[in-house]
Amino acid sequence: CTDHDNYDYRLVGVVEHLGTMRGGHYVAYVRGGPKNKVKAKKESVGGVWYHASDVYVREVSLEEVLRCEAYILFYEKI
């Protein structure tokens, strides 16, 4: 960056490949919004995360997201 501006980004999605170079399966971890208004302030830092694999979606912890072997990361500028 040449203009010395401060940029802040938030991780909103992760793609993980399971398997080998010859075959495998892709899954995604996606950051959702807060579950309710009471938790909104607390979850704006960590957020609610979901694991998506084909037609199956389940809620997961941030720790599980951070343990995955990321293939592609998606960020949003905040």
Secondary structure, 3 states (H helix, E strand, C coil): CCCCCCCCEEEEEEEEEEEECCEEEEEEEEEECCCCHHHHHHHHHHCEEEEEECCEEEEECHHHHHHCCEEEEEEEEC
